[in-house]
Amino acid sequence: MTTIVTVRSNGQITLPASIRRQAKINEGDLLAVRVDADGLHLVPQVMVDRHQSYFWMERWQAGEREAEADLESGRYQDFDSIEDMLADLEADE
């Protein structure tokens, strides 16, 4: 579905309520604007506290995916105590 909007004199546009609902955009949300050969793209964004931004870096996310795959395939070990875990780690050395 194509929706036509008007660019106002100060560069503002109004996204119709039906578009906002469909895109789950609420008042105060942030949008990234990207222009490429296909046109103009508005992508909803979420602010992340600087102290938590490491979590969203590709390297960290790759580790998260690897850990999830390990869990799903059963590549992990449970321990009854921290001492048992440390003993297992020391045995690997």
Secondary structure, DSSP 8 states (H G I E B T S, - for coil): --------TTS-----HHHHHHHT--TT-EEEEEEETTEEEEEEE----GGGGGGGSHHHHHHHHHHHHHHHHT-----SSHHHHHHHHHHT-
